[in-house]
Amino acid sequence: MDKLAEQKTAIFSKVQKNDQWFKENASMNTSFDVGVRKLLILDREVHVYYVTGLCDSSFIIEITKVLVQINDNEVERAKLKDIVENRLIHQQVKPLKTLDDGMVSVLSGLLFVLIDGEEVGFEVDVRTYPGRSPEEADTEKVIRGARDGYTENIIINTALTRRRIRDGRFRFEIMKVGERSKLDVAIGYINGVADPGLVKLIKDELEAIDIDGLPMADKSIEEFLVKQGINPFPMVRYTERPDTAAAHVLEGHVIIITDTSPSVIITPTTLFHHVQHAEEYRQAPSVGTFIRWIRFLGILASLFLLPLWLLFVLEPDLLPAKLQFIGPNEATNIPTVIQIFLADLGVEFLRMAAIHTPTPLATAMGLIAAALIGQIAIDVGLFVPEVILYVAIASIGSFSTPSYELAVANKMLRLFLLIFVAAFHTPGFLIATTCILLYMARLKSLNTPYLWPFLPFNPQALWQILIRTPVPGANPRPSIVHPQDKDRQPAKP
């Protein structure tokens, strides 16, 4: 891929040359939002570059006012650089030596101050990105707990996380990804807890990304990071809850925060990270365990209920006499497997339609869908009632899955199982299930086995997945992330 600049350009001592460089490389005077404020201070030109809409105008006005007042209070023209640096009233002021770095800063929402006769400029962080205030995530609601959630602003997101981990060893390392987009990406971890090898691996993978831009932000980062290919299973976990991200950081995970995205990536993750929810930890341990088991049951139903029912329909001899009632009690001209596919895909159509339907029309659409796919479809003989029942239960199980990505993957696997059951009956179900387990067993996310702690087997970790243990008893950090500090609570004397 062609590079925008093979070598960075040093700052010219003449501000007119710097101004011309910005016109040629940053589209200044062409793009209405890229501007410069030119000041004359102690008979020397001082240029302040900015992007309208990404900077806080009140800060720009205040800084400009202070710079102009230098003419009234100072006379030493030779020390103008030091005077300007001291008068930039902001907590984050950084000297830069290249115009390329200055342009990236300007296009990221910072000020860039250049002084005539000086080969160094100053970056001032006055950015204020447009966006919404923190609010609870729609897909991770809890009855008890915090209502703040991540936004599209990386600065707000790092602050929401740091508010929950006030440790000096908690680090956010930021880098820019994308030759043209220069997307801000921050890696968060606790030094002394997170595995240094994992941190290095993630940093190396991010630095190796060579592309012009990442408009899809975190999803594009994920595809470069884990190289998922056609694998439908989610290899990283997304969360919009700062408390969830903080809990994983304290366990030794590394989080990745990308600007313009309200979702934070948690790495590394296994299958069992995608079946847990914050609500389980906001209730008593026994209640949390009960909720977890109900959720497990829903996930299993979303994957295996329809294939098993179809298998019993095709081979009724597998059922005991007392369970014969679960088969279809009405004859129909449409094969059962076709009915299942039509109903299952119909529910998926409804889900997509609900996403794109304006809120005032959502209720009307739900009533129409219930009438069409429900009673009318049964009355005209398109579906037997049992198909509607089991498809509805499987769909509810999909909605109870905490991870949307895992729910979609399970739906694809369910269709895969249905095809094998329809074609080969019992052997098909056993073969397809075995293939799925073998495929999952060989998956790794950033060198982490996907089925841990089931494969490789770790009884203590598996117990904590099956049972929501009390916080005082959950002392060891998960060994799968190879934490440097293995204990979360100090040993009692």
DAHUVEN-V552353 format. One record per residue. N is the residue number from 1. SS is DSSP state (helix for helix, strand for strand, loop for the rest). PHI is phi in radians with two decimals (999 if undefined). OMEGA is omega in degrees with one decimal (999 if undefined). Layout:
((N,SS,PHI,OMEGA) (N,SS,PHI,OMEGA))
//
This chain:
((1,loop,999,178.1) (2,loop,-1.18,177.6) (3,loop,-1.52,177.0) (4,loop,-1.23,179.6) (5,loop,-2.68,179.6) (6,loop,-1.28,-178.5) (7,loop,-2.47,-178.2) (8,loop,-1.25,-178.1) (9,loop,-1.66,178.5) (10,strand,-1.22,179.5) (11,loop,-1.20,177.9) (12,loop,-1.36,178.4) (13,loop,-1.28,178.4) (14,loop,-1.68,-176.8) (15,helix,-1.17,178.1) (16,helix,-1.12,177.2) (17,helix,-1.19,176.6) (18,helix,-1.09,-180.0) (19,helix,-1.11,178.8) (20,helix,-1.15,179.0) (21,helix,-1.11,178.7) (22,helix,-1.16,177.7) (23,helix,-1.16,-176.5) (24,helix,-1.44,-171.5) (25,helix,-1.91,-178.6) (26,loop,-2.02,177.5) (27,loop,1.03,177.6) (28,strand,-1.18,-174.9) (29,loop,1.36,173.7) (30,loop,-1.74,174.2) (31,strand,-1.45,-174.6) (32,loop,-1.16,-173.9) (33,loop,-1.59,176.8) (34,strand,-1.70,-173.5) (35,strand,-2.34,178.2) (36,strand,-2.48,174.4) (37,strand,-1.91,-176.2) (38,strand,-1.74,-178.7) (39,strand,-2.08,174.1) (40,strand,-1.99,-174.8) (41,strand,-2.17,-177.7) (42,loop,0.91,177.5) (43,loop,1.13,176.5) (44,strand,-2.23,-178.2) (45,strand,-1.35,173.8) (46,strand,-2.21,-178.3) (47,strand,-1.88,178.1) (48,strand,-2.06,-177.9) (49,strand,-1.70,-175.5) (50,strand,-2.77,171.8) (51,strand,-2.14,179.3) (52,loop,-1.12,178.8) (53,loop,1.75,177.6) (54,loop,-1.86,-179.6) (55,strand,-1.95,174.1) (56,loop,-1.43,-175.1) (57,helix,-1.05,-179.5) (58,helix,-1.12,177.1) (59,helix,-1.17,179.8) (60,helix,-1.08,179.3) (61,helix,-1.08,-178.2) (62,helix,-1.15,179.4) (63,helix,-1.14,178.3) (64,helix,-1.09,179.2) (65,helix,-1.09,-179.9) (66,helix,-1.17,179.0) (67,helix,-1.13,179.3) (68,helix,-1.12,-179.4) (69,loop,-1.19,175.5) (70,helix,-1.05,179.3) (71,helix,-1.07,-177.2) (72,helix,-1.58,-171.3) (73,helix,-2.07,-176.5) (74,loop,-2.21,179.0) (75,loop,-2.31,-175.4) (76,loop,-1.44,-175.8) (77,helix,-1.14,-176.3) (78,helix,-1.21,-178.4) (79,helix,-1.74,-174.5) (80,helix,-1.06,-178.6) (81,helix,-1.05,180.0) (82,helix,-1.16,-179.8) (83,helix,-1.14,-179.9) (84,helix,-1.09,-179.7) (85,helix,-1.05,179.7) (86,helix,-1.27,-177.7) (87,helix,-1.56,175.7) (88,loop,-1.30,-170.4) (89,loop,-1.41,177.1) (90,loop,-2.75,-176.4) (91,loop,-1.36,-179.0) (92,loop,-2.16,177.4) (93,strand,-2.21,-174.1) (94,strand,-2.32,176.5) (95,strand,-1.31,176.8) (96,strand,-2.20,-176.4) (97,loop,-2.06,179.4) (98,strand,-2.23,178.9) (99,helix,-1.25,178.8) (100,helix,-1.10,177.3) (101,helix,-1.11,178.7) (102,helix,-1.14,178.9) (103,helix,-1.14,178.1) (104,helix,-1.06,178.4) (105,helix,-1.10,-179.7) (106,helix,-1.09,-178.5) (107,helix,-1.26,175.0) (108,loop,-1.63,176.8) (109,loop,1.85,-179.9) (110,loop,-1.72,172.6) (111,strand,-1.54,174.9) (112,strand,-2.29,-174.2) (113,strand,-1.87,178.2) (114,strand,-2.10,-177.1) (115,strand,-2.09,179.1) (116,loop,-1.09,179.8) (117,loop,1.61,-179.2) (118,loop,-2.05,-180.0) (119,loop,-1.81,175.8) (120,loop,-2.44,176.9) (121,strand,-2.12,-177.0) (122,strand,-2.18,177.0) (123,strand,-1.69,-179.4) (124,strand,-2.14,-175.4) (125,loop,-1.48,178.6) (126,loop,-2.13,-174.8) (127,strand,-1.24,173.5) (128,loop,-2.53,-174.3) (129,loop,-1.26,175.0) (130,loop,-1.17,-178.8) (131,loop,3.02,-177.5) (132,loop,-1.77,177.6) (133,loop,-1.40,177.9) (134,loop,-1.04,178.1) (135,loop,-2.56,-174.9) (136,loop,-1.13,179.3) (137,loop,-1.21,-177.7) (138,helix,-1.14,-174.0) (139,helix,-1.58,-177.6) (140,helix,-2.33,-179.1) (141,loop,-1.27,176.7) (142,loop,-2.30,177.5) (143,loop,-1.33,175.7) (144,loop,-1.99,175.8) (145,loop,2.31,-176.9) (146,loop,-1.17,179.8) (147,loop,-1.89,178.7) (148,loop,-1.49,-179.6) (149,loop,-2.46,-179.2) (150,loop,-1.14,177.9) (151,loop,-2.11,178.9) (152,loop,-1.48,-177.3) (153,loop,-1.80,-176.3) (154,helix,-1.14,-179.8) (155,helix,-1.18,177.3) (156,helix,-1.10,-177.4) (157,helix,-1.14,176.9) (158,helix,-1.14,179.4) (159,helix,-1.18,178.8) (160,helix,-1.09,179.3) (161,helix,-1.32,-178.9) (162,helix,-1.14,177.2) (163,loop,-1.05,-177.7) (164,loop,-1.68,178.4) (165,loop,-2.29,-176.8) (166,loop,-1.66,-178.4) (167,loop,-2.06,179.7) (168,loop,-1.11,179.1) (169,loop,-1.55,175.8) (170,strand,-1.37,-171.6) (171,strand,-2.05,168.8) (172,strand,-2.13,176.9) (173,strand,-1.79,-173.9) (174,strand,-1.88,175.6) (175,strand,-2.54,179.2) (176,strand,-1.95,-175.7) (177,strand,-2.11,-179.8) (178,loop,1.84,-176.9) (179,loop,-1.10,-179.6) (180,loop,-1.83,-175.9) (181,loop,-1.30,-177.6) (182,loop,0.87,-176.9) (183,strand,-1.20,177.1) (184,strand,-1.31,178.2) (185,strand,-2.25,-178.7) (186,strand,-2.00,176.0) (187,strand,-1.83,-178.8) (188,strand,-1.98,178.6) (189,strand,-2.83,176.9) (190,strand,-1.79,178.2) (191,loop,-1.16,-176.7) (192,loop,1.74,175.3) (193,loop,-2.02,-178.8) (194,loop,-1.18,178.1) (195,loop,-1.19,180.0) (196,helix,-1.02,177.8) (197,helix,-1.11,177.9) (198,helix,-1.16,179.3) (199,helix,-1.06,-179.7) (200,helix,-1.12,179.4) (201,helix,-1.05,-179.5) (202,helix,-1.15,179.3) (203,helix,-1.10,179.8) (204,helix,-1.12,179.9) (205,helix,-1.15,179.5) (206,helix,-1.20,-180.0) (207,helix,-1.20,-179.3) (208,loop,-1.44,180.0) (209,loop,-1.16,-177.6) (210,loop,-2.19,-177.7) (211,loop,-2.67,-176.5) (212,loop,-1.27,-178.8) (213,loop,-2.83,-179.2) (214,loop,-2.27,-177.5) (215,loop,-1.14,178.0) (216,loop,-1.52,170.6) (217,loop,0.91,-169.7) (218,helix,-1.09,-179.7) (219,helix,-1.15,176.9) (220,helix,-1.15,176.0) (221,helix,-1.04,-180.0) (222,helix,-1.05,-177.1) (223,helix,-1.15,175.0) (224,helix,-1.29,-172.1) (225,helix,-1.30,-173.6) (226,helix,-1.87,176.6) (227,loop,0.87,-169.7) (228,loop,-1.22,-178.3) (229,loop,1.15,-177.9) (230,loop,-1.58,179.7) (231,loop,-1.09,-177.6) (232,loop,-1.42,-175.5) (233,loop,-1.31,177.5) (234,loop,-1.21,-177.1) (235,loop,-1.75,172.2) (236,loop,-2.30,178.5) (237,strand,-1.85,174.4) (238,strand,-1.78,173.6) (239,strand,-2.55,173.7) (240,loop,-1.94,-179.1) (241,loop,-1.85,177.7) (242,helix,-1.09,-180.0) (243,helix,-1.19,176.8) (244,helix,-1.15,178.4) (245,helix,-1.10,-179.9) (246,helix,-1.11,179.0) (247,helix,-1.08,179.0) (248,helix,-1.25,177.1) (249,helix,-1.07,179.4) (250,helix,-1.17,176.4) (251,helix,-1.39,-179.1) (252,loop,2.01,177.7) (253,loop,-1.34,175.1) (254,strand,-2.00,178.5) (255,strand,-1.88,179.4) (256,strand,-2.17,-179.8) (257,strand,-1.92,178.6) (258,strand,-1.98,177.1) (259,loop,-1.14,-179.2) (260,loop,1.32,-180.0) (261,loop,-2.18,177.1) (262,loop,-1.49,-179.2) (263,loop,-1.82,177.8) (264,strand,-1.87,-179.7) (265,strand,-1.55,175.7) (266,strand,-1.91,-179.9) (267,strand,-2.36,-16.7) (268,loop,-1.41,179.7) (269,loop,-2.36,174.9) (270,loop,-2.00,178.4) (271,helix,-1.03,-172.9) (272,helix,-1.34,172.4) (273,helix,-1.22,-175.7) (274,helix,-1.53,-178.9) (275,helix,-1.94,177.8) (276,loop,-1.90,-176.0) (277,loop,-2.41,-178.2) (278,helix,-1.06,-178.2) (279,helix,-1.05,-179.8) (280,helix,-1.11,-178.2) (281,helix,-1.68,176.3) (282,loop,-1.73,178.5) (283,loop,-2.08,176.3) (284,loop,-1.05,-177.6) (285,helix,-0.93,179.9) (286,helix,-1.16,178.4) (287,helix,-1.16,178.0) (288,helix,-1.07,177.2) (289,helix,-1.13,178.5) (290,helix,-1.06,178.7) (291,helix,-1.06,-178.9) (292,helix,-1.13,180.0) (293,helix,-1.15,176.6) (294,helix,-1.07,178.9) (295,helix,-1.16,176.1) (296,helix,-1.01,-179.7) (297,helix,-1.09,178.1) (298,helix,-1.13,178.9) (299,helix,-1.14,178.2) (300,helix,-1.12,178.4) (301,helix,-1.12,-179.9) (302,helix,-1.12,-177.0) (303,helix,-1.67,-168.7) (304,helix,-1.92,-173.4) (305,helix,-1.08,-178.3) (306,helix,-1.11,177.2) (307,helix,-1.04,179.6) (308,helix,-1.17,179.2) (309,helix,-1.10,177.4) (310,helix,-1.09,178.5) (311,helix,-1.09,178.6) (312,helix,-1.20,176.6) (313,helix,-1.18,-178.8) (314,helix,-1.30,180.0) (315,loop,-2.25,-176.5) (316,helix,-1.10,179.5) (317,helix,-1.16,179.1) (318,helix,-1.25,-176.7) (319,loop,-1.61,170.2) (320,loop,-1.13,-177.1) (321,helix,-1.04,-176.9) (322,helix,-1.28,-179.0) (323,helix,-1.93,-179.2) (324,helix,-1.12,-175.9) (325,helix,-1.21,-176.0) (326,helix,-1.33,177.7) (327,loop,-1.32,178.2) (328,loop,-1.18,-177.6) (329,loop,-1.69,-179.9) (330,loop,-2.20,176.9) (331,loop,-1.41,-179.7) (332,loop,-2.59,-179.9) (333,loop,-1.46,-178.9) (334,loop,-1.72,179.1) (335,loop,-0.95,-176.5) (336,helix,-1.05,-178.1) (337,helix,-1.12,177.0) (338,helix,-1.16,177.3) (339,helix,-1.05,-178.8) (340,helix,-1.10,179.9) (341,helix,-1.10,179.7) (342,helix,-1.08,-178.8) (343,helix,-1.18,-178.9) (344,helix,-1.13,177.8) (345,helix,-1.19,176.7) (346,helix,-1.09,176.6) (347,helix,-1.11,178.1) (348,helix,-1.16,174.8) (349,helix,-1.04,179.9) (350,helix,-1.09,179.7) (351,helix,-1.07,179.3) (352,helix,-1.12,-180.0) (353,helix,-1.12,180.0) (354,helix,-1.11,-180.0) (355,helix,-1.16,-173.7) (356,helix,-1.69,-179.6) (357,loop,-1.57,175.7) (358,loop,-1.00,-174.1) (359,helix,-0.94,-179.4) (360,helix,-1.08,-178.0) (361,helix,-1.69,-174.4) (362,helix,-1.09,-179.4) (363,helix,-1.13,179.1) (364,helix,-1.10,179.5) (365,helix,-1.12,178.7) (366,helix,-1.11,179.1) (367,helix,-1.15,179.0) (368,helix,-1.12,-179.0) (369,helix,-1.11,179.8) (370,helix,-1.09,-179.7) (371,helix,-1.25,-176.2) (372,helix,-1.24,-175.0) (373,helix,-1.47,-178.6) (374,helix,-1.61,-168.2) (375,helix,-1.15,-176.8) (376,helix,-1.14,179.6) (377,helix,-1.09,177.7) (378,helix,-1.27,-177.1) (379,helix,-1.10,-178.1) (380,loop,-1.45,176.7) (381,loop,1.53,178.9) (382,loop,-1.24,-180.0) (383,loop,-2.20,166.5) (384,loop,-1.55,-175.7) (385,helix,-1.00,-177.3) (386,helix,-1.10,179.0) (387,helix,-1.10,178.4) (388,helix,-1.05,-178.2) (389,helix,-1.09,-174.0) (390,helix,-1.28,174.7) (391,helix,-1.12,178.7) (392,helix,-1.12,179.1) (393,helix,-1.12,178.8) (394,helix,-1.10,179.0) (395,helix,-1.17,177.0) (396,helix,-1.09,175.9) (397,helix,-1.07,176.7) (398,helix,-1.13,-179.4) (399,helix,-1.22,178.6) (400,loop,-1.42,177.7) (401,loop,-1.27,-176.2) (402,loop,-1.06,-178.1) (403,loop,-1.63,177.8) (404,helix,-1.10,-179.3) (405,helix,-1.09,178.6) (406,helix,-1.20,178.9) (407,helix,-1.09,178.4) (408,helix,-1.19,177.6) (409,helix,-1.07,178.4) (410,helix,-1.13,177.3) (411,helix,-1.12,177.8) (412,helix,-1.11,178.4) (413,helix,-1.16,178.3) (414,helix,-1.09,177.7) (415,helix,-1.14,176.8) (416,helix,-1.08,177.8) (417,helix,-1.13,180.0) (418,helix,-1.06,179.8) (419,helix,-1.11,-178.8) (420,helix,-1.19,178.4) (421,helix,-1.15,179.7) (422,helix,-1.11,-176.2) (423,helix,-1.49,-170.8) (424,helix,-2.20,176.5) (425,helix,1.05,-175.0) (426,helix,-1.05,176.9) (427,helix,-1.00,179.2) (428,helix,-1.10,178.8) (429,helix,-1.10,-178.4) (430,helix,-1.18,-179.8) (431,helix,-1.16,-178.5) (432,helix,-1.12,179.0) (433,helix,-1.10,178.7) (434,helix,-1.12,178.9) (435,helix,-1.09,179.1) (436,helix,-1.10,-179.5) (437,helix,-1.13,179.0) (438,helix,-1.14,179.0) (439,helix,-1.12,179.8) (440,helix,-1.17,-178.2) (441,helix,-1.17,-178.7) (442,loop,-1.63,179.5) (443,loop,-1.30,174.2) (444,strand,-2.41,176.0) (445,strand,-1.97,-176.3) (446,loop,0.92,178.5) (447,loop,1.17,-179.5) (448,strand,-1.91,179.1) (449,strand,-1.01,-171.9) (450,loop,-1.24,-178.0) (451,loop,-1.72,175.8) (452,loop,-1.09,8.3) (453,strand,-1.67,176.5) (454,loop,-1.34,173.7) (455,loop,-2.40,-6.4) (456,loop,-1.17,-170.6) (457,strand,-1.32,175.8) (458,loop,-2.35,-172.0) (459,helix,-1.07,-178.4) (460,helix,-1.14,179.2) (461,helix,-1.18,178.8) (462,helix,-1.13,177.2) (463,helix,-1.09,-179.6) (464,helix,-1.24,174.8) (465,helix,-1.38,-179.4) (466,helix,-1.31,-176.9) (467,loop,-2.07,175.8) (468,loop,-1.35,-176.3) (469,loop,-1.35,176.3) (470,loop,-1.09,-178.7) (471,helix,-1.02,178.6) (472,helix,-1.06,-179.6) (473,helix,-1.62,-178.9) (474,loop,-1.62,-173.9) (475,loop,-1.39,-176.0) (476,strand,-1.26,174.2) (477,loop,-1.32,-179.7) (478,loop,-1.02,-177.2) (479,helix,-1.23,-175.6) (480,helix,-1.14,179.4) (481,helix,-1.60,178.6) (482,loop,0.89,-177.9) (483,loop,-1.20,176.8) (484,loop,-1.26,175.7) (485,loop,-1.73,-170.2) (486,loop,-1.37,-176.0) (487,strand,-1.90,179.7) (488,loop,-1.51,-178.6) (489,loop,-2.17,-179.5) (490,loop,-1.12,179.7) (491,loop,-1.16,179.8) (492,loop,-1.34,-179.2) (493,loop,-1.22,999))
//
